[in-house]
Amino acid sequence: MERGLGRFDGELLTEAIIGAAMEAHSVMGPGLLETAYQDALCYELGQAALPFERQPLVGNTYKTIRIDRAFRPDVIVKNEVILVLKSVEKLHHIHDAQLQTYLKITGLKTGLIFNFNTKFLKNGIRRIDLPGAVVP
């Protein structure tokens, strides 16, 4: 993952990510596949000069064994914020739990869930922050 670009820190970073997602949604509209929104959002993140990784393979340790392919988050921005992209009728608590698991495993503290299957994207955004998590 690219590093640097200190112009986006903390809240400014999540605001920039949300702005990029809102732009992608306003152009694409609701009802498409998650992959279409992922393509559009990654384009917008690139336009905003935000370094990101798309679907990186993340490992984990289970008891005494290493699991090399534990999960693949949709996008990680600046090695600080995990993005989960959905295009579903409604977000459920399991989506929050999934993101919390991703945050715990990676050690990141902030994640955003975007449900692009809404008329107004602002109604389909959830933010999860893990208190005390250390950003690598």
Steps between C-alpha positions, in 0.01 A plus 500: 500500500623849423589711797542871558243760400457646846246755383216270608505425873235365738158645432616666179587157363158351570333814363702467178406131471131576557519779240650258249227243572228763466640608164507139377141448619372825350635404157413128512170505690364209708438141392830386347740226606745571781789458256374792290503724806842369598637594157344847519608561860857391431507737203385785726753409771773513236375838379522627859859368524402267784719188511295182523511124462218320329405159642829430676537148637519517881623218718431415862618266772266237637633351824839371383453502123529773241205549265641683199163570338271606786313770308514755220366843592358695207738796539751627756581869470838636607546190718263670747137451398330178388212540255223242466284554193146363480211525258223350708143584594599575859812491716483255789688463827704217347657756266614699804633183663688407182672839491583481872669164437699651212612786723603269784702274272679784319550722805345792315261718694255642245273342243222620275213298355337639187167363380474635146147361454336811645346806339729724706836352598505698826227258619722201421819591687613349829823575681657261750783612729677259731614681814859439594596344168845591379543619143808330352 
